[in-house]
């Protein structure tokens, strides 16, 4: 039984607690700590999602505070991953961490299949560790600082620094390294945040900090997916029936997040692929994805993690019933008595349409969703007014003291609707009312008869005046002449339009527009610029980015011009097609990049790890050229001298 297991600090990793225990007991063999804590000297010092927690809890004295539930919720990264898993997956992940199923944890959490790699080094906030030293007398590793995508400390708004402890070091996989040994504060005391996208990174860190504090049951991926589509629909990027407008979403998302930021977070978007992580996230979920993907989408939708998780599980565009009856003739007008609301979706714009059926027979529709309290009083269309409304119409129609407009006001409709329904009910027409007019006896006078009343003398006078104006100013066009002699023009247009049109100046022929752009020169210049831009993209540091025609055009800042006028830019189009990278060539470049990285890091990964790091899809991996390149790269790594050392098998297993 362990008798000197240290108490935990706020937000401390279980890895950190075990490292402080190791410093206390000072076992001569590092595996002795593993045997003491987990009952197995082959256990691995895992930072994020450790296993064998039941063994650890049972080895502690009775009455200790380290229950399995507290260890998982307060000292591991389980709360960060659990909300973005199916409930069954989250339960199985919990069971794996309780037991000894360590290898299954990476697959269950989605880390194994994700392109987002865990941090290479344990990280720390320089201001947090100074405060910890003052408050507790020592440094320790915090959970929040070890999450992928968390680059800043949300408490102090400064960048996190790398420690001297590598997370996946094969030589220390059985050893806990305390923060006191791994943290070395820089000499400079300036820890200001210099990242150009610090506001985005700060919000990611704040959302991650909130997630780590949650212990309630997660809603599950199905609920999250419906929430995402609902929020996309409110922004016009999806229909309310669930169809995502892919091109608009990709365009706005890539405008919101700069490409260099997505690359640094290992979350770049392939806009030409239908299987990018963003599109998989907003469609029906078939598998888990890294929490960082969810946080990026949530921030894009103008929400925080806390606010998005507080949205209702089920989308209710018209709120929760009962709903108001809007039949102005009913005694329960504006009272919540409607229990039935049928929701359909418009084929024209995809918005939800609610059809409300009241017991009084009144049926109305409203296009949603409701966004304000006033929307519940709105009617888009009345399907049926019902018997109560029609009886009220008959009663008012027979009352000669009530005018037609008065009837309309009492029934909540316009006078035309009153007359239409009165005719449908075969009520007496014309209606007897207090106010009688002889409007029906009036006879409309045609415009031709009005023209007959115009005297010949007036016609001759205005015609002569117009001809004199034409004669005195022969160079004036139609518009100028009309404006200068407006009185004469209006009179003739009204009383003698045919003669006026025959005596107007001829219409001027619009000259063809002057060709201001020399497309031939522009085509040559753009073709040369395409070559330079593609070279820049190929030589970018870090993880390779596919050099597509769109990427090259965007690099030039001429994407819209090239897309709209490709027919006028043949040289540019040819250069783009020649320099654009195919999926196969892009895969070969990623294989070479992984090979270079492994040679620099001194590791020889297994084939599956190599392929996953390169981010190769199964259909691409099976291409003969790609398969051959992977095999050659692995042969090269196996032939490097330092790989034949005694620790080589451990290195490969750890990777």
C-alpha positions in Angstrom: 0.0 0.0 0.0 1.2 3.5 -0.9 1.6 5.6 2.1 3.1 8.9 0.9 1.2 9.7 -2.3 1.1 13.5 -2.6 -2.0 15.6 -2.5 -3.0 17.2 -5.9 -2.7 20.8 -6.9 -5.4 22.7 -8.9 -5.7 21.3 -12.5 -2.7 19.0 -12.0 -2.1 16.1 -14.3 -2.0 12.6 -12.8 1.3 12.3 -14.6 2.5 15.3 -12.5 1.3 13.8 -9.2 3.0 10.5 -10.0 6.2 12.4 -10.9 6.2 14.1 -7.5 5.7 10.8 -5.9 8.6 9.4 -7.8 10.8 12.3 -6.5 9.8 11.5 -3.0 10.4 7.8 -2.9 13.6 7.9 -4.9 13.5 4.3 -6.1 16.9 3.3 -7.6 15.1 1.8 -10.6 12.5 3.9 -12.4 10.3 0.8 -13.0 10.0 0.4 -9.3 7.6 3.4 -9.3 5.5 1.8 -12.0 5.3 -1.4 -10.0 4.4 0.4 -6.8 1.7 2.6 -8.4 0.1 0.3 -11.1 1.3 -3.2 -10.1 3.1 -3.6 -13.4 6.7 -2.4 -14.0 6.0 -2.4 -17.8 3.3 0.3 -17.4 3.9 3.4 -19.4 3.9 7.0 -18.1 1.1 8.5 -20.2 0.3 12.2 -20.1 -3.2 12.5 -21.6 -5.4 9.4 -21.1 -3.7 6.9 -18.7 -5.0 3.4 -17.8 -4.8 1.1 -14.8 -6.5 3.7 -12.6 -8.4 1.1 -10.6 -5.0 -0.5 -9.6 -3.7 2.9 -8.5 -6.8 3.8 -6.5 -6.9 0.4 -4.7 -3.1 0.8 -3.8 -3.8 4.0 -1.9 -4.7 4.0 1.8 -8.4 3.7 2.7 -10.2 7.0 3.0 -8.1 8.8 0.4 -9.6 11.3 -2.0 -8.3 9.6 -5.1 -11.3 7.7 -6.4 -11.3 6.5 -10.0 -13.9 9.1 -10.8 -11.9 11.9 -9.3 -8.7 10.8 -11.0 -10.4 10.7 -14.5 -12.4 13.8 -14.2 -9.9 16.1 -12.4 -6.5 14.8 -13.4 -6.7 13.4 -16.9 -7.7 14.9 -20.3 -10.9 12.7 -20.4 -13.3 15.7 -20.0 -11.7 17.3 -23.1 -12.4 14.3 -25.3 -15.6 12.9 -23.9 -18.1 15.6 -25.1 -17.2 14.8 -28.7 -17.7 11.1 -28.6 -20.8 8.9 -28.9 -22.0 8.2 -25.4 -21.2 4.5 -25.8 -17.6 5.4 -26.9 -17.2 7.7 -23.8 -18.4 4.9 -21.5 -16.0 2.4 -23.1 -13.1 4.9 -22.9 -13.8 5.4 -19.2 -13.8 1.6 -18.7 -10.5 1.3 -20.7 -8.9 3.9 -18.4 -10.1 2.1 -15.3 -8.7 -1.2 -16.5 -5.5 -2.2 -18.3 -6.6 -1.6 -22.0 -4.1 1.1 -22.7 -3.6 0.4 -26.4 -7.4 0.7 -27.0 -7.6 4.2 -25.5 -5.9 6.0 -28.4 -8.3 4.3 -30.9 -11.4 4.9 -28.8 -10.7 8.6 -28.3 -10.0 9.2 -32.0 -6.4 10.4 -31.4 -5.0 7.5 -33.4 -6.9 8.4 -36.6 -6.6 12.2 -36.2 -4.2 14.3 -38.2 -3.9 16.5 -35.1 -0.8 15.2 -33.3 -0.3 15.5 -29.6 2.3 18.1 -28.4 5.9 17.0 -28.8 6.9 18.6 -25.4 5.3 19.1 -22.1 4.4 22.8 -21.9 4.0 25.4 -19.2 3.0 29.0 -18.6 6.0 31.0 -17.2 3.7 33.1 -15.0 1.7 30.2 -13.7 4.8 28.2 -12.6 6.1 31.3 -10.8 2.8 31.6 -8.9 2.8 27.9 -8.2 6.4 28.1 -6.8 5.3 30.9 -4.5 2.1 29.2 -3.4 3.1 25.5 -3.2 6.9 25.6 -3.1 7.3 23.7 -6.4 6.4 23.5 -10.0 3.8 21.1 -11.5 2.3 20.1 -14.8 -1.1 21.5 -15.5 -3.7 19.6 -17.6 -4.8 22.6 -19.7 -1.3 23.4 -20.9 -0.8 19.9 -22.5 -3.8 20.0 -24.9 -3.4 20.1 -28.6 -4.3 23.5 -29.9 -3.8 25.3 -26.6 -0.9 27.6 -27.3 -1.7 30.4 -24.8 -2.5 30.5 -21.1 -6.1 31.9 -20.8 -5.4 33.1 -17.3 -2.4 35.3 -18.1 -2.8 35.7 -21.9 0.8 34.8 -22.6 2.2 32.1 -24.9 3.0 28.7 -23.5 6.7 27.5 -23.5 8.1 24.1 -24.2 9.8 22.3 -21.4 12.7 20.0 -21.7 10.6 16.9 -21.3 9.5 15.1 -24.5 6.1 13.5 -24.3 6.8 10.6 -26.6 10.4 9.8 -25.7 11.0 6.1 -26.0 13.8 6.3 -23.5 11.6 7.8 -20.8 8.3 6.0 -21.5 8.5 4.2 -18.2 9.5 7.3 -16.2 7.6 10.2 -14.7 9.6 13.5 -15.0 8.7 16.1 -12.5 8.1 19.7 -13.5 11.0 20.8 -11.2 13.4 18.9 -13.4 11.8 19.7 -16.8 11.0 23.4 -16.5 13.7 26.0 -17.1 12.4 29.6 -17.1 13.9 31.8 -19.8 16.2 34.6 -18.9 13.9 37.2 -20.6 11.0 38.3 -18.5 8.9 39.4 -21.5 6.2 36.8 -22.1 3.9 38.9 -24.2 1.8 37.1 -26.8 3.3 37.8 -30.2 1.2 35.4 -32.3 -0.7 37.4 -34.9 -3.8 35.3 -34.3 -3.7 35.5 -30.5 -7.4 36.3 -30.1 -8.4 33.0 -31.9 -5.9 31.0 -29.9 -7.1 32.6 -26.6 -10.7 31.6 -27.3 -9.6 28.1 -28.0 -7.7 28.0 -24.7 -10.7 29.4 -22.8 -13.1 26.9 -24.4 -10.7 24.0 -23.5 -10.4 25.3 -19.9 -14.2 25.2 -19.6 -14.4 21.7 -21.0 -11.9 20.4 -18.5 -14.2 21.5 -15.7 -17.2 19.6 -17.0 -18.3 16.3 -15.4 -21.8 16.0 -16.7 -22.8 13.4 -19.3 -22.0 14.6 -22.8 -24.9 15.0 -25.3 -23.2 12.9 -27.9 -22.1 13.4 -31.5 -25.6 13.2 -33.0 -26.9 16.1 -30.9 -23.8 18.2 -31.7 -24.1 17.5 -35.4 -27.8 18.7 -35.3 -26.7 21.8 -33.4 -24.0 22.6 -36.0 -26.4 22.4 -38.9 -29.0 24.5 -37.0 -26.4 27.3 -36.5 -25.2 27.0 -40.1 -28.8 27.4 -41.2 -29.1 30.6 -39.2 -26.1 31.9 -41.1 -27.5 30.8 -44.5 -24.8 28.1 -44.9 -27.3 25.2 -44.7 -30.9 24.6 -45.0 -33.1 24.0 -42.0 -33.8 20.5 -43.3 -30.1 19.7 -42.9 -28.5 20.2 -46.3 -25.1 21.9 -46.0 -24.1 24.5 -48.6 -20.6 23.2 -49.0 -19.0 25.8 -51.2 -20.3 28.7 -49.2 -19.2 27.1 -45.9 -15.7 26.3 -47.1 -15.3 29.9 -48.5 -16.4 31.6 -45.3 -14.5 29.2 -43.1 -11.2 29.8 -45.0 -11.8 33.5 -44.9 -12.4 33.4 -41.1 -9.3 31.3 -40.3 -6.0 32.2 -42.1 -4.4 29.2 -43.7 -1.1 29.6 -41.8 -3.0 29.4 -38.5 -4.8 26.2 -39.6 -1.5 24.7 -40.7 0.1 25.5 -37.3 -2.8 23.8 -35.6 -2.6 20.8 -38.0 -6.2 21.5 -39.1 -5.7 22.7 -42.7 -8.7 22.3 -45.0 -8.5 20.6 -48.4 -11.1 22.7 -50.3 -11.0 20.3 -53.2 -11.8 17.2 -51.2 -15.3 16.1 -50.1 -13.9 14.4 -47.1 -12.2 17.2 -45.2 -12.6 17.2 -41.4 -14.9 20.2 -41.6 -17.4 18.5 -44.0 -17.3 15.3 -42.0 -18.0 17.3 -38.9 -21.2 18.9 -40.2 -22.6 15.8 -41.8 -24.1 12.8 -40.0 -21.3 11.6 -37.7 -19.8 8.2 -38.4 -16.8 8.5 -36.2 -15.1 10.7 -33.6 -12.9 13.7 -34.5 -10.4 15.6 -32.5 -11.9 18.1 -30.1 -9.8 20.9 -31.6 -11.9 20.5 -34.8 -15.1 21.0 -32.9 -13.7 24.1 -31.1 -12.7 25.7 -34.4 -16.2 25.2 -35.8 -17.9 26.5 -32.7 -15.8 29.6 -32.7 -16.5 30.1 -36.4 -20.2 30.0 -35.6 -19.7 32.9 -33.1 -20.3 30.7 -30.0 -18.2 29.7 -27.0 -18.1 26.0 -26.0 -20.2 26.8 -22.9 -22.9 28.7 -24.9 -23.1 26.0 -27.6 -23.5 23.2 -25.1 -26.4 25.1 -23.5 -28.4 25.1 -26.7 -31.5 22.8 -26.6 -30.9 19.2 -27.6 -33.8 19.3 -30.1 -34.2 22.0 -32.6 -37.5 23.7 -32.0 -37.9 26.6 -34.5 -41.1 27.8 -32.9 -40.3 27.2 -29.3 -42.0 24.9 -26.9 -45.8 24.6 -27.0 -48.6 25.3 -26.3 -48.8 28.0 -28.9 -51.1 31.0 -29.3 -54.4 31.0 -31.2 -54.4 34.0 -33.5 -58.1 33.8 -34.4 -59.4 37.3 -33.6 -63.0 36.1 -33.6 -62.4 33.4 -30.9 -62.8 34.0 -27.2 -59.4 32.5 -26.5 -57.6 34.9 -28.9 -53.9 35.3 -28.0 -54.1 32.5 -25.4 -51.7 29.4 -25.5 -54.3 26.7 -26.3 -52.8 25.1 -29.5 -51.2 21.7 -28.7 -50.5 20.6 -32.3 -47.7 22.1 -34.5 -46.7 20.4 -37.7 -43.2 21.3 -39.0 -42.3 21.0 -42.6 -39.5 22.6 -44.7 -39.8 24.9 -47.7 -38.4 23.5 -51.0 -37.7 27.1 -52.1 -35.5 28.4 -49.3 -35.3 25.4 -46.9 -36.8 27.4 -43.9 -39.1 25.6 -41.4 -42.8 26.2 -41.8 -45.0 25.6 -38.7 -48.7 24.7 -39.2 -50.8 25.4 -36.1 -54.2 23.7 -35.6 -56.5 25.2 -33.0 -59.7 23.5 -31.6 -61.8 26.4 -32.9 -60.9 25.3 -36.5 -58.5 28.1 -37.1 -55.4 26.8 -39.0 -52.5 29.1 -39.8 -48.9 28.8 -41.0 -45.7 30.7 -40.1 -42.3 30.6 -41.7 -39.6 30.3 -39.1 -37.6 30.1 -37.1 -39.0 32.5 -34.4 -36.2 34.8 -33.3 -38.0 37.2 -31.1 -41.0 37.2 -28.8 -43.0 39.2 -31.3 -42.7 36.4 -33.9 -45.2 34.3 -32.1 -47.9 36.8 -33.1 -47.0 36.6 -36.8 -49.1 34.8 -39.4 -47.6 33.9 -42.8 -50.7 32.3 -44.2 -54.2 31.2 -43.0 -55.1 27.7 -44.1 -58.6 27.7 -42.6 -60.5 30.3 -40.6 -62.7 27.8 -38.9 -66.4 27.8 -38.0 -66.2 30.4 -35.2 -64.6 33.0 -37.5 -67.2 32.3 -40.3 -70.1 32.6 -37.8 -68.7 35.9 -36.7 -68.5 37.1 -40.3 -72.1 36.2 -40.9 -73.2 38.1 -37.8 -71.3 41.2 -38.7 -72.3 41.0 -42.4 -76.0 41.2 -41.4 -75.4 44.2 -39.1 -75.9 47.3 -41.3 -74.3 49.6 -38.7 -70.9 48.0 -39.2 -68.9 49.1 -42.2 -66.9 46.7 -44.4 -63.6 48.0 -42.9 -65.1 47.6 -39.4 -65.8 44.0 -40.1 -62.3 43.5 -41.4 -60.8 45.1 -38.2 -62.9 42.9 -35.9 -61.9 39.7 -37.8 -58.3 40.7 -38.2 -58.2 40.6 -42.0 -58.4 43.1 -44.9 -61.7 44.1 -46.6 -60.9 42.1 -49.7 -60.6 38.9 -47.7 -64.0 39.7 -46.1 -65.7 40.1 -49.5 -64.1 36.9 -50.8 -65.3 34.8 -47.9 -68.7 36.5 -47.9 -69.1 35.4 -51.5 -68.0 31.9 -50.7 -70.6 31.7 -47.9 -73.2 33.0 -50.4 -74.1 36.0 -48.3 -76.3 38.7 -49.8 -74.6 41.0 -52.3 -74.6 44.0 -52.4 -74.5 44.3 -48.7 -77.1 46.6 -47.0 -75.2 49.1 -45.0 -75.9 52.5 -43.3 -73.8 54.3 -45.9 -75.0 54.1 -49.5 -73.2 55.5 -52.5 -73.9 55.7 -56.2 -70.4 54.4 -57.0 -71.9 51.4 -58.9 -73.7 53.8 -61.3 -70.5 55.7 -62.2 -69.3 55.2 -65.7 -65.6 55.3 -66.5 -64.7 57.6 -69.4 -62.1 56.2 -71.8 -58.9 58.1 -72.5 -59.9 58.2 -76.2 -63.0 60.2 -75.3 -60.8 62.6 -73.3 -58.6 63.1 -76.3 -61.6 64.0 -78.3 -62.2 67.0 -76.0 -58.7 68.4 -76.9 -59.2 71.3 -79.4 -57.4 71.3 -82.7 -56.1 74.8 -81.9 -54.3 73.5 -78.8 -52.8 70.6 -80.8 -51.5 72.9 -83.5 -50.1 75.3 -80.9 -48.1 72.7 -79.0 -46.9 71.0 -82.2 -45.6 74.3 -83.5 -43.8 75.1 -80.3 -42.1 71.6 -80.3 -41.0 72.0 -83.9 -39.6 75.4 -83.3 -37.6 74.0 -80.4 -36.2 71.3 -82.7 -35.4 73.9 -85.4 -33.6 76.3 -83.0 -31.5 73.5 -81.3 -30.9 70.8 -83.9 -28.0 69.3 -82.1 -29.9 68.6 -78.9 -30.6 64.9 -78.2 -33.8 63.4 -76.8 -33.0 63.7 -73.1 -31.8 67.3 -73.2 -34.7 68.4 -75.4 -37.2 66.7 -73.1 -35.7 68.4 -70.0 -35.5 71.9 -71.5 -39.0 71.9 -72.9 -40.6 69.8 -70.3 -44.1 71.5 -70.4 -44.5 71.0 -74.1 -43.2 67.4 -74.0 -45.5 66.3 -71.2 -48.6 67.8 -72.9 -47.8 66.1 -76.2 -46.9 62.8 -74.5 -50.3 62.8 -72.8 -52.5 64.1 -75.7 -50.6 63.3 -79.0 -48.0 60.6 -78.3 -47.9 59.2 -81.8 -47.0 62.5 -83.4 -44.5 63.3 -80.6 -42.6 60.0 -81.2 -42.5 60.7 -85.0 -41.0 64.1 -84.4 -38.4 63.2 -81.7 -34.7 63.4 -82.5 -33.3 60.0 -83.7 -31.8 57.7 -81.0 -28.1 57.9 -80.6 -26.1 54.8 -81.3 -24.2 53.7 -78.2 -20.6 53.3 -79.0 -18.9 50.0 -78.2 -17.0 50.1 -75.0 -13.3 50.9 -75.2 -11.1 47.9 -74.5 -9.1 49.1 -71.6 -7.4 45.8 -70.6 -4.6 44.4 -72.7 -5.5 40.7 -71.9 -2.6 39.4 -74.0 0.0 41.3 -71.9 -1.8 40.5 -68.7 -1.9 36.8 -69.6 1.9 36.7 -70.1 2.5 38.5 -66.8 0.2 36.3 -64.8 1.7 33.1 -66.3 5.2 34.2 -65.0 3.7 35.2 -61.6 2.0 31.7 -61.4 5.5 30.1 -61.7 6.9 32.2 -58.8 3.8 31.6 -56.6 3.9 27.9 -57.1 7.6 27.8 -56.3 6.8 29.7 -53.0 4.1 27.2 -52.1 6.3 24.2 -52.8 9.0 25.7 -50.6 6.8 26.5 -47.6 8.2 25.2 -44.3 6.3 22.7 -42.2 3.7 20.2 -43.2 3.2 20.2 -47.0 0.2 21.9 -48.5 -1.3 20.7 -51.8 -0.4 23.1 -54.5 -3.6 23.4 -56.5 -4.7 25.8 -59.2 -6.9 27.5 -56.6 -4.1 27.7 -54.0 -1.7 29.3 -56.6 -4.4 31.8 -57.7 -5.1 32.7 -54.1 -1.4 33.1 -53.4 -1.3 35.6 -56.2 -4.4 37.4 -54.9 -6.0 37.0 -58.3 -8.4 34.1 -57.7 -11.5 35.9 -58.8 -9.8 37.4 -61.9 -8.5 34.0 -63.1 -11.7 32.1 -62.5 -13.9 34.7 -64.2 -11.6 35.3 -67.3 -9.9 32.0 -67.8 -11.0 32.1 -71.5 -8.9 35.3 -71.9 -5.9 33.9 -70.1 -4.7 30.8 -72.0 -1.1 31.0 -71.0 -2.0 31.4 -67.3 -4.5 28.5 -67.5 -1.8 26.3 -69.1 0.7 27.2 -66.4 -1.7 26.4 -63.7 -2.6 23.0 -65.1 1.1 22.2 -65.5 2.2 23.3 -62.1 -0.9 22.2 -60.1 -0.2 19.1 -58.0 -2.2 15.9 -58.4 -3.3 13.9 -55.4 -0.7 11.3 -56.3 2.2 13.7 -56.5 1.0 15.5 -53.3 1.0 12.1 -51.6 4.6 11.4 -52.7 5.7 14.8 -51.4 4.1 14.0 -48.0 5.9 10.7 -47.9 9.2 12.5 -48.5 8.4 15.1 -45.8 7.7 12.3 -43.2 10.9 10.6 -44.2 12.9 13.8 -43.6 11.1 14.4 -40.2 11.9 10.9 -39.0 15.5 11.2 -40.0 15.8 14.5 -38.1 14.0 13.0 -35.0 16.0 9.8 -35.1 13.0 7.5 -35.1 11.9 4.5 -37.2 8.1 4.3 -37.0 6.1 1.3 -38.0 4.4 1.4 -41.4 1.0 2.3 -40.1 2.4 5.2 -38.1 4.3 6.4 -41.1 1.2 6.4 -43.2 -1.0 8.1 -40.6 1.6 10.9 -40.1 1.6 11.4 -43.9 -2.2 11.6 -43.8 -2.7 9.2 -46.7 -6.2 7.9 -47.5 -6.5 4.2 -48.3 -7.2 4.8 -51.9 -4.1 6.9 -52.3 -1.9 4.6 -50.2 -2.7 1.7 -52.5 -1.4 3.5 -55.6 1.7 1.7 -56.9 4.0 4.8 -56.9 2.9 5.8 -53.4 3.2 2.3 -52.0 6.7 1.9 -53.5 7.7 5.3 -52.0 6.6 4.3 -48.5 8.5 1.0 -48.7 11.7 2.7 -49.9 11.4 5.3 -47.1 11.0 2.6 -44.4 14.0 0.7 -45.8 16.1 3.9 -45.6 15.0 4.5 -42.0 15.8 0.9 -41.0 19.3 1.2 -42.5 20.3 4.2 -40.5 23.1 3.2 -38.0 21.5 4.6 -34.9 18.4 2.6 -35.4 20.3 -0.6 -34.7 21.0 0.3 -31.2 19.7 -1.6 -28.2 16.8 0.8 -27.7 15.5 0.6 -31.3 12.7 -1.8 -30.6 11.5 0.4 -27.8 11.5 3.4 -30.1 9.4 1.7 -32.7 6.9 0.4 -30.1 6.5 3.9 -28.6 5.8 5.4 -31.9 
